[in-house]
Amino acid sequence: MHGKAPAKTAYTRAVLALGSNLGARNETLSEAVADLVDRPEVRLLAVSPIVQTKAVGGPAGQPDFLNMVISVETSLEPLELLRHCQSVENKHHRVREIHWGPRTLDVDVIVYGDVESSDPVLTLPHPFAAVRAFVLYPWSQMDPSATLNGQPVGELAARAADFPDLKPFDGFGDFDGVPDIGAVEQP
């Protein structure tokens, strides 16, 4: 039998940030990670520890957030990945009434490979990531060699205004056997 071998699907590494400050925050984050990688086009590579933070921006008096990041590799294009993230947010009853208001789940695409885009629908890298310790610090714990815009994410985290308000959170659970920090799969 002659013929060409099927083309190998190309995968791109991406970093996604997850946050929740309403409802069962822990459970929501755990379920959201499972939902995000519950399709063959998205593979989980690593999971950060969770941090607890004050809300940054938005209305005063919001409950504290639980925040984390995950590293994935995906065959989805950037906007497809964004739509997938939004569908997971919707599954967890995300309501978009107040800009930067309280939410059951927020999932942001922070980086998608080396793609740079000024598209207002999906700006890459995420336009605020370099100044948000609640994204940078968990990312630096998951991947100490990670960089954003050529700078180590750990150094960016330490300079971020919200860094002093970060607290470790140890009530996350184990993702049904998946480690709660570090590499999951080797690429």
N, C-alpha and C positions, 0 to 999 in steps of 0.2 A: 504494500500500500504506500503510495507516494503522496506527497502533499506537504504543505507548510504546517509547521507546528502552530498552535494557536498563539496569538500575541499575548505576551505576559502583561498583566494589568500593572500600570504604574501607580505606585502609592507615594503620597507626600506626607511628611511629618507635619503635624499641627499641634498647637497648644490651645486648650480650651480652659476658660476660667468659669467656675461655677460658684454661685452664691445663693443664700437663702436666709430670709429673716422673718418669715411667717410660717406658722404651722409646725409640723414635726421636721425641723430643719435637717437634723441628722439623717433621718429616714429618707427625706426628699433627695438629699445629695447622693446617698447610696443608690437609691432607685434610679436617679437621673444618670449616673455613670453607667449603670447596667443598660438603661434605655439608649444611651448614646452609642454604645458599642454593640447593640443588639441587631446588627445588620452586617452582612459580609463586607461592605465597603468601608467599614470603620473598625480598626483594630486597636485595642488598648495596649499601650506600651508601658506607661508608668502613671502612678498616682501620688499626689503630694499629701503631706499631712494637712489637717484642717486647722485653720486659725479662726478665732473669734475676733470680730472687729466692730467698732462703731460704724454706723452708716456714714458714708462719705457723700456729701451733697444731699439734695432733696430736702424734704420737710424735716423739721426738728422733731425729736421725741420718738423716732423709729426704734424698734427693737434691734438688738445687735445682730449682725450677720455672722453666719458661718461661711467661710470661703475656702476654696481649694482649687487646684489646677490638675488637669490630666494631660498626658501626652498621648497622641494617637497617630496612627498612620492611616491615610484614607485615599481611596480612589475617587472620591467625590470632588468635583470642582469647588472652588471657594464659596460661590453663592449657593451651591447645592448643600454644602456643609452648613452654611448659615441657616438655610431653610430647615435642615434636619434638626439643628439646635433649637430653632424656634418651635418646631413641632413637639420636641421633648418638653420645652417650657410650657406649651399649651396643654400637654398631657398632665402636667402638674399644676394646672389651674392658674397659670400666669395671667395677671390682669395688667394691662398697660393704661392706667388712668392718670397717674401722677408721674411726671418725669422724675426719675431717680427715687421713686417712692418705694414703700415696702413691697416685697414680692415673695411668693412661694419659691420661685426659682428664676435665676438669671444665668444664662449661658452665653458667654462671649467667645468669639474666635479671636485669639490674641495674635498668633502668627500662623501662617500657612506656608511652610517651606521658606523660601527666600522671596516670596511674592511681596511686592510693594504696590499698593493701590490707593488712590485718593477717591475712589468711588464712594459717594455719600451713603450708599446702602451698606457697604462693607469696606471700611478703610483698613488697610493692612500695612504694617502691624497696627494693632488697635491703638487709636490715637491717645488714649489716656494711660495705657499700660505702663509706660516708663516712669510714671509718677504715683503709682498705686501700690503701696507695700502689700496690700491684701492680695494682689496678684503676684507680685515679684517675690515676696518672701517664700510662700509655699513652692513657687516654681524653683527658687534657688535650693530649697531643701530636696526637691525631687530630682533636680539636675544641677549640681553645683557648678558645672562648666557652661551652663546656658548663658547666652548673651542676647541682648536686645539692642538694636541699633549700634552694634559693635561694642557695647559695654556689658560687663558682667551683671546679671540680674541681681545678685546678692548685694553688690555695691549700690545699684540703683535703689534697691529696697531700703537700705540703711539711710539713704538720703531723702526718702519720701516722707512727706509731712505726716502721713498716718502711721508711720512705723512705730512710734511710741505706744500707740493704742492696740497693737496686736497682742493677742493672748493665745497660747497653745490651747487646743481643744482635744481632749483624749477620749471622748465618748462616741467615736464614730462607728465602730464595728469593723467587720472584716470582709465585707463584700462577698460573703459566701465562699470564702477560701482564697480570694484574691488578696494579696498583701495590701496593707493600708498605706504603705510608702515604698517607693523604689520601683525597680523594673518588674514588669509583668512578663513580657515576651522579649526575646532577643530578635532584632530585625534580621 
